[in-house]
Amino acid sequence: MAPVRLKVLVEETDSEEQKQRAFELADEYAEKRQRDQFDALEEAAPDLVRLDRYERRTWTRQKRAIRAFMNIKLWARTI
């Protein structure tokens, strides 16, 4: 992916030097963007781990509540 300005530069220029420079700029942009995404993911990893732990605890509590509810329903039928 490259910015629109670089695409226009490649399409509208007749000079091979300008086209080559535009391709080099597009490569630099893509590399920079890729590093930014890696850094963002690396920074978000601890938050994702905490979110996963929170989700597992929540699921366990929900499962325990459903079991308790079912036990109450079953106990109420026997009376």
C-alpha positions, 0 to 999 in steps of 0.5 A: 500500500502506498499513499495516493500522492505516490501513486499519482506521481508514478502514473503522471510522470514520464521520467524513469528517474521520477518513477524510480524515486516514487517506488523507493518512497513507496517502499520506505512508506510500507516498511515504516508502516509495517514497523509501526504496526509491529510496535503497536501490537507489541505495546498492546500485547500486555493489555490483550493478555489481561483482557484474556484473563478477565474474559476467562474469569468472567466466563467461569463466574457465568458458568458458576452462576448458571449452575447455581441457578439450575440447582435452585430450579431443580431444588424448587421442583422437588419441593 
